[in-house]
Amino acid sequence: LLIDPNRDVWKPGEHNGTFRGNALAFVAAARAVDFWEDPKFQTQIGARAKTIDAWMKKMLTRFPDVLSRQKGLGLMTGFEFFSSEAAQAVAEKVRQRGVLIERCGPRDEVLKLLPPVNIDCDVLDEGLQRLGAAFEDAAPLLSNVPQSKAA
């Protein structure tokens, strides 16, 4: 690729730019494709998604006055709350338990669950336990939050 090794020398920062590729991202993407070629990897993702789905259904039953519905698919899922204040209260409690979580939606009323596709089952279970405990911690606050089921 070099035309003249004496002139084709990059200064710091010149190896990257708006229209150049990101070499590290290319290598990471190529390695990620290798995972997807393994049928066991795909099966494990499905099993984790079923774990999350079952847990979410249980939480929807446990908190019907707070949670509107489950959104998303597979490992990319979340709870839609009737109010953004309730989503905020649970998000704060789960962060206090050491779990990073985000809210989204037009009013930040959705609490996203977006674990890595290769998450260890024990870590996933612990994260769901912590999130469930955060719901319980926030329950007294949620009873004071105005809920609107008309959405």
Disulfide bonds with the S-S distance in Angstrom:
none
